[in-house]
Amino acid sequence: MPDPDTWDLLVERDDLTAVEVRQASLTPLRPGEVRLAAEKFALTAITATYARLGESELPFFDAFAGPEGHGRVPTWGWARVEESAHPGVKAGTRYFGFLPMSTHVTLTAEPTERGFDDIAPERGFLHPWYRAYLRAGDGDELDDHRLLLKPLYPASFNLAEFLIREHPSATVLVTSASSKTAVGLAALLAGHEGITTVGVTAPGHLGFVRGLGHYDTVLGYDDLGTAEVPESVVLVDFTGQADRLFAVYERFGPALKDALLVGYTHPGAEIEPPEGLTDPVPWIFFTPSEEQRLIEKEGEEQYRARYQRAEDAFVAGAPQWLTVTRATGPEALVRVYRSLIDGELPAETGTVLSLR
């Protein structure tokens, strides 16, 4: 095992299950750079999504380059500035942001009102959403729940905004209904006049999803073939699995008005929709684009305030349904990562990994 103070988790690009922890080295900072030392990682289904997207048109393996043939899977976490060569970023300050699964990351900082942006050219292909590092206070009793949900809730919030605007009188069919982003979406749509939500989940998750009380109806995947067919259906798919998509299209046919691809939670998920589906053509919902549209419409200050109120309320209620599993160190990280790739972690839990 490498030095516990400096290591990287590396994944083989052509085999996401092949993972190792390797010693890392720290190089002197250049002017304008800052070095963050990771405190905690949020490990959820989105971590597996980033791994599966590693070689896609949005190549997450290129965000934090690894050695030849390997990638560093990104995740979200809390980190502190260990060393700064930028006068506008102080050592010791805590941030929330996009991190490799490593003890350290070096970024090129440009201070903002909310923290700083990473302007390193090698990450210029990433949407600015992934390059914003937000100042964060010291942890409180909701610190771990906040960390687990903060990377996911923007998708929930912006999906709800889109659906309410574009499909105000529809049945919204949500696959992988137990996923945390789906739970956030259902909570926002609950009680919204005109929209009916149907959650679809695996048999083992039916009790959990029904117990949330957010969905109007909860079905197992095997129930799709006999599900009621309303006049207007919008699919929000979090699974990324071709067979799930075909089952929905076969059952709902002409009633299906739109199909949004949001996540890739299940093993065997494919990034591009399968060939052979009828209309409507599924399309990838990209949260940062919808967020930017709303900011341009209502102004950044108003949008940020409205969003933050919603996130704070969701996080405050999270301990009622979300159990935090805590782990420490690189060996535990390997175990949890493999479980995420295999789709084995229970829906009602999320893992927060402390680096030390």
Beta strands, then each sheet from edge to edge (+ up, - down):
strand 1: 7-12
strand 2: 15-23
strand 3: 33-43
strand 4: 70-71
strand 5: 74-84
strand 6: 94-100
strand 7: 104-111
strand 8: 115-118
strand 9: 132-135
strand 10: 171-174
strand 11: 196-201
strand 12: 217-220
strand 13: 233-237
strand 14: 256-261
strand 15: 283-284
strand 16: 323-328
strand 17: 349-354
sheet 1: 2+ 1- 4+
sheet 2: 16+ 17+ 3- 5+ 6- 9+ 8- 7+
sheet 3: 12+ 11+ 10+ 13+ 14+ 15+
end
